[in-house]
Amino acid sequence: IQTLPTDVFIELTELKTLGFNRNAFTILPPGAFDGL
């Protein structure tokens, strides 16, 4: 899975996390994912 440069992999992971958080904010209070 580590065929991508680390910074690119981290960037994709962060984008995925942001998308997940944006969806979760519709049902969870802001800050619910601050500890993740």
mmCIF file of the N, C-alpha and C atoms, coordinates in Angstrom:
data_MODEL
# 
_entry.id   MODEL 
# 
loop_
_atom_site.group_PDB 
_atom_site.id 
_atom_site.type_symbol 
_atom_site.label_atom_id 
_atom_site.label_alt_id 
_atom_site.label_comp_id 
_atom_site.label_asym_id 
_atom_site.label_entity_id 
_atom_site.label_seq_id 
_atom_site.pdbx_PDB_ins_code 
_atom_site.Cartn_x 
_atom_site.Cartn_y 
_atom_site.Cartn_z 
_atom_site.occupancy 
_atom_site.B_iso_or_equiv 
_atom_site.pdbx_formal_charge 
_atom_site.auth_seq_id 
_atom_site.auth_comp_id 
_atom_site.auth_asym_id 
_atom_site.auth_atom_id 
_atom_site.pdbx_PDB_model_num 
ATOM 1   N N  . ILE A 1 1  ? 0.838   -1.203 0.000  1.00 0.00 ? 1  ILE A N  1 
ATOM 2   C CA . ILE A 1 1  ? 0.000   0.000  0.000  1.00 0.00 ? 1  ILE A CA 1 
ATOM 3   C C  . ILE A 1 1  ? 0.873   1.253  0.000  1.00 0.00 ? 1  ILE A C  1 
ATOM 4   N N  . GLN A 1 2  ? 2.111   1.085  0.429  1.00 0.00 ? 2  GLN A N  1 
ATOM 5   C CA . GLN A 1 2  ? 3.010   2.234  0.522  1.00 0.00 ? 2  GLN A CA 1 
ATOM 6   C C  . GLN A 1 2  ? 3.727   2.469  -0.804 1.00 0.00 ? 2  GLN A C  1 
ATOM 7   N N  . THR A 1 3  ? 2.965   2.579  -1.882 1.00 0.00 ? 3  THR A N  1 
ATOM 8   C CA . THR A 1 3  ? 3.561   2.893  -3.171 1.00 0.00 ? 3  THR A CA 1 
ATOM 9   C C  . THR A 1 3  ? 3.552   4.392  -3.405 1.00 0.00 ? 3  THR A C  1 
ATOM 10  N N  . LEU A 1 4  ? 2.773   5.111  -2.605 1.00 0.00 ? 4  LEU A N  1 
ATOM 11  C CA . LEU A 1 4  ? 2.715   6.565  -2.718 1.00 0.00 ? 4  LEU A CA 1 
ATOM 12  C C  . LEU A 1 4  ? 3.731   7.196  -1.778 1.00 0.00 ? 4  LEU A C  1 
ATOM 13  N N  . PRO A 1 5  ? 4.213   8.385  -2.139 1.00 0.00 ? 5  PRO A N  1 
ATOM 14  C CA . PRO A 1 5  ? 5.055   9.134  -1.201 1.00 0.00 ? 5  PRO A CA 1 
ATOM 15  C C  . PRO A 1 5  ? 4.292   9.376  0.096  1.00 0.00 ? 5  PRO A C  1 
ATOM 16  N N  . THR A 1 6  ? 5.011   9.428  1.192  1.00 0.00 ? 6  THR A N  1 
ATOM 17  C CA . THR A 1 6  ? 4.364   9.533  2.496  1.00 0.00 ? 6  THR A CA 1 
ATOM 18  C C  . THR A 1 6  ? 3.498   10.777 2.596  1.00 0.00 ? 6  THR A C  1 
ATOM 19  N N  . ASP A 1 7  ? 4.003   11.910 2.081  1.00 0.00 ? 7  ASP A N  1 
ATOM 20  C CA . ASP A 1 7  ? 3.238   13.149 2.206  1.00 0.00 ? 7  ASP A CA 1 
ATOM 21  C C  . ASP A 1 7  ? 1.948   13.080 1.400  1.00 0.00 ? 7  ASP A C  1 
ATOM 22  N N  . VAL A 1 8  ? 1.991   12.423 0.257  1.00 0.00 ? 8  VAL A N  1 
ATOM 23  C CA . VAL A 1 8  ? 0.776   12.280 -0.548 1.00 0.00 ? 8  VAL A CA 1 
ATOM 24  C C  . VAL A 1 8  ? -0.215  11.367 0.162  1.00 0.00 ? 8  VAL A C  1 
ATOM 25  N N  . PHE A 1 9  ? 0.300   10.288 0.754  1.00 0.00 ? 9  PHE A N  1 
ATOM 26  C CA . PHE A 1 9  ? -0.560  9.355  1.476  1.00 0.00 ? 9  PHE A CA 1 
ATOM 27  C C  . PHE A 1 9  ? -1.233  10.056 2.650  1.00 0.00 ? 9  PHE A C  1 
ATOM 28  N N  . ILE A 1 10 ? -0.467  10.867 3.375  1.00 0.00 ? 10 ILE A N  1 
ATOM 29  C CA . ILE A 1 10 ? -1.017  11.610 4.516  1.00 0.00 ? 10 ILE A CA 1 
ATOM 30  C C  . ILE A 1 10 ? -2.069  12.597 4.025  1.00 0.00 ? 10 ILE A C  1 
ATOM 31  N N  . GLU A 1 11 ? -1.800  13.238 2.898  1.00 0.00 ? 11 GLU A N  1 
ATOM 32  C CA . GLU A 1 11 ? -2.747  14.215 2.364  1.00 0.00 ? 11 GLU A CA 1 
ATOM 33  C C  . GLU A 1 11 ? -4.071  13.541 2.020  1.00 0.00 ? 11 GLU A C  1 
ATOM 34  N N  . LEU A 1 12 ? -4.006  12.389 1.361  1.00 0.00 ? 12 LEU A N  1 
ATOM 35  C CA . LEU A 1 12 ? -5.224  11.663 1.004  1.00 0.00 ? 12 LEU A CA 1 
ATOM 36  C C  . LEU A 1 12 ? -5.970  11.231 2.254  1.00 0.00 ? 12 LEU A C  1 
ATOM 37  N N  . THR A 1 13 ? -5.229  10.793 3.268  1.00 0.00 ? 13 THR A N  1 
ATOM 38  C CA . THR A 1 13 ? -5.857  10.366 4.514  1.00 0.00 ? 13 THR A CA 1 
ATOM 39  C C  . THR A 1 13 ? -6.566  11.536 5.177  1.00 0.00 ? 13 THR A C  1 
ATOM 40  N N  . GLU A 1 14 ? -5.921  12.705 5.167  1.00 0.00 ? 14 GLU A N  1 
ATOM 41  C CA . GLU A 1 14 ? -6.526  13.884 5.782  1.00 0.00 ? 14 GLU A CA 1 
ATOM 42  C C  . GLU A 1 14 ? -7.780  14.303 5.031  1.00 0.00 ? 14 GLU A C  1 
ATOM 43  N N  . LEU A 1 15 ? -7.742  14.236 3.708  1.00 0.00 ? 15 LEU A N  1 
ATOM 44  C CA . LEU A 1 15 ? -8.923  14.579 2.919  1.00 0.00 ? 15 LEU A CA 1 
ATOM 45  C C  . LEU A 1 15 ? -10.067 13.634 3.234  1.00 0.00 ? 15 LEU A C  1 
ATOM 46  N N  . LYS A 1 16 ? -9.757  12.346 3.373  1.00 0.00 ? 16 LYS A N  1 
ATOM 47  C CA . LYS A 1 16 ? -10.790 11.366 3.695  1.00 0.00 ? 16 LYS A CA 1 
ATOM 48  C C  . LYS A 1 16 ? -11.367 11.648 5.084  1.00 0.00 ? 16 LYS A C  1 
ATOM 49  N N  . THR A 1 17 ? -10.477 11.999 6.018  1.00 0.00 ? 17 THR A N  1 
ATOM 50  C CA . THR A 1 17 ? -10.916 12.282 7.384  1.00 0.00 ? 17 THR A CA 1 
ATOM 51  C C  . THR A 1 17 ? -11.793 13.527 7.411  1.00 0.00 ? 17 THR A C  1 
ATOM 52  N N  . LEU A 1 18 ? -11.413 14.547 6.642  1.00 0.00 ? 18 LEU A N  1 
ATOM 53  C CA . LEU A 1 18 ? -12.204 15.778 6.609  1.00 0.00 ? 18 LEU A CA 1 
ATOM 54  C C  . LEU A 1 18 ? -13.586 15.505 6.049  1.00 0.00 ? 18 LEU A C  1 
ATOM 55  N N  . GLY A 1 19 ? -13.654 14.696 5.000  1.00 0.00 ? 19 GLY A N  1 
ATOM 56  C CA . GLY A 1 19 ? -14.949 14.354 4.419  1.00 0.00 ? 19 GLY A CA 1 
ATOM 57  C C  . GLY A 1 19 ? -15.813 13.594 5.402  1.00 0.00 ? 19 GLY A C  1 
ATOM 58  N N  . PHE A 1 20 ? -15.191 12.680 6.145  1.00 0.00 ? 20 PHE A N  1 
ATOM 59  C CA . PHE A 1 20 ? -15.933 11.898 7.132  1.00 0.00 ? 20 PHE A CA 1 
ATOM 60  C C  . PHE A 1 20 ? -16.434 12.802 8.249  1.00 0.00 ? 20 PHE A C  1 
ATOM 61  N N  . ASN A 1 21 ? -15.590 13.713 8.704  1.00 0.00 ? 21 ASN A N  1 
ATOM 62  C CA . ASN A 1 21 ? -15.989 14.626 9.772  1.00 0.00 ? 21 ASN A CA 1 
ATOM 63  C C  . ASN A 1 21 ? -17.128 15.526 9.319  1.00 0.00 ? 21 ASN A C  1 
ATOM 64  N N  . ARG A 1 22 ? -17.053 15.989 8.075  1.00 0.00 ? 22 ARG A N  1 
ATOM 65  C CA . ARG A 1 22 ? -18.091 16.886 7.557  1.00 0.00 ? 22 ARG A CA 1 
ATOM 66  C C  . ARG A 1 22 ? -19.439 16.170 7.571  1.00 0.00 ? 22 ARG A C  1 
ATOM 67  N N  . ASN A 1 23 ? -19.443 14.886 7.208  1.00 0.00 ? 23 ASN A N  1 
ATOM 68  C CA . ASN A 1 23 ? -20.686 14.122 7.224  1.00 0.00 ? 23 ASN A CA 1 
ATOM 69  C C  . ASN A 1 23 ? -21.148 13.868 8.648  1.00 0.00 ? 23 ASN A C  1 
ATOM 70  N N  . ALA A 1 24 ? -20.199 13.622 9.543  1.00 0.00 ? 24 ALA A N  1 
ATOM 71  C CA . ALA A 1 24 ? -20.541 13.291 10.925 1.00 0.00 ? 24 ALA A CA 1 
ATOM 72  C C  . ALA A 1 24 ? -21.092 14.513 11.654 1.00 0.00 ? 24 ALA A C  1 
ATOM 73  N N  . PHE A 1 25 ? -20.671 15.693 11.242 1.00 0.00 ? 25 PHE A N  1 
ATOM 74  C CA . PHE A 1 25 ? -21.119 16.913 11.918 1.00 0.00 ? 25 PHE A CA 1 
ATOM 75  C C  . PHE A 1 25 ? -22.625 17.104 11.798 1.00 0.00 ? 25 PHE A C  1 
ATOM 76  N N  . THR A 1 26 ? -23.250 16.425 10.845 1.00 0.00 ? 26 THR A N  1 
ATOM 77  C CA . THR A 1 26 ? -24.697 16.562 10.689 1.00 0.00 ? 26 THR A CA 1 
ATOM 78  C C  . THR A 1 26 ? -25.430 15.828 11.799 1.00 0.00 ? 26 THR A C  1 
ATOM 79  N N  . ILE A 1 27 ? -24.752 14.874 12.462 1.00 0.00 ? 27 ILE A N  1 
ATOM 80  C CA . ILE A 1 27 ? -25.411 14.115 13.523 1.00 0.00 ? 27 ILE A CA 1 
ATOM 81  C C  . ILE A 1 27 ? -24.672 14.227 14.852 1.00 0.00 ? 27 ILE A C  1 
ATOM 82  N N  . LEU A 1 28 ? -23.423 14.734 14.813 1.00 0.00 ? 28 LEU A N  1 
ATOM 83  C CA . LEU A 1 28 ? -22.636 14.859 16.038 1.00 0.00 ? 28 LEU A CA 1 
ATOM 84  C C  . LEU A 1 28 ? -22.274 16.320 16.278 1.00 0.00 ? 28 LEU A C  1 
ATOM 85  N N  . PRO A 1 29 ? -22.100 16.699 17.533 1.00 0.00 ? 29 PRO A N  1 
ATOM 86  C CA . PRO A 1 29 ? -21.729 18.080 17.850 1.00 0.00 ? 29 PRO A CA 1 
ATOM 87  C C  . PRO A 1 29 ? -20.311 18.387 17.389 1.00 0.00 ? 29 PRO A C  1 
ATOM 88  N N  . PRO A 1 30 ? -20.011 19.624 17.070 1.00 0.00 ? 30 PRO A N  1 
ATOM 89  C CA . PRO A 1 30 ? -18.649 20.016 16.686 1.00 0.00 ? 30 PRO A CA 1 
ATOM 90  C C  . PRO A 1 30 ? -17.665 19.662 17.791 1.00 0.00 ? 30 PRO A C  1 
ATOM 91  N N  . GLY A 1 31 ? -16.485 19.204 17.400 1.00 0.00 ? 31 GLY A N  1 
ATOM 92  C CA . GLY A 1 31 ? -15.478 18.848 18.384 1.00 0.00 ? 31 GLY A CA 1 
ATOM 93  C C  . GLY A 1 31 ? -15.532 17.391 18.789 1.00 0.00 ? 31 GLY A C  1 
ATOM 94  N N  . ALA A 1 32 ? -16.479 16.642 18.236 1.00 0.00 ? 32 ALA A N  1 
ATOM 95  C CA . ALA A 1 32 ? -16.622 15.237 18.614 1.00 0.00 ? 32 ALA A CA 1 
ATOM 96  C C  . ALA A 1 32 ? -15.411 14.428 18.156 1.00 0.00 ? 32 ALA A C  1 
ATOM 97  N N  . PHE A 1 33 ? -14.704 14.907 17.130 1.00 0.00 ? 33 PHE A N  1 
ATOM 98  C CA . PHE A 1 33 ? -13.571 14.164 16.589 1.00 0.00 ? 33 PHE A CA 1 
ATOM 99  C C  . PHE A 1 33 ? -12.238 14.817 16.935 1.00 0.00 ? 33 PHE A C  1 
ATOM 100 N N  . ASP A 1 34 ? -12.271 15.801 17.850 1.00 0.00 ? 34 ASP A N  1 
ATOM 101 C CA . ASP A 1 34 ? -11.030 16.490 18.196 1.00 0.00 ? 34 ASP A CA 1 
ATOM 102 C C  . ASP A 1 34 ? -10.017 15.543 18.815 1.00 0.00 ? 34 ASP A C  1 
ATOM 103 N N  . GLY A 1 35 ? -10.500 14.490 19.478 1.00 0.00 ? 35 GLY A N  1 
ATOM 104 C CA . GLY A 1 35 ? -9.595  13.572 20.151 1.00 0.00 ? 35 GLY A CA 1 
ATOM 105 C C  . GLY A 1 35 ? -9.033  12.499 19.235 1.00 0.00 ? 35 GLY A C  1 
ATOM 106 N N  . LEU A 1 36 ? -9.476  12.438 17.992 1.00 0.00 ? 36 LEU A N  1 
ATOM 107 C CA . LEU A 1 36 ? -9.004  11.398 17.077 1.00 0.00 ? 36 LEU A CA 1 
ATOM 108 C C  . LEU A 1 36 ? -7.693  11.806 16.423 1.00 0.00 ? 36 LEU A C  1 
# 
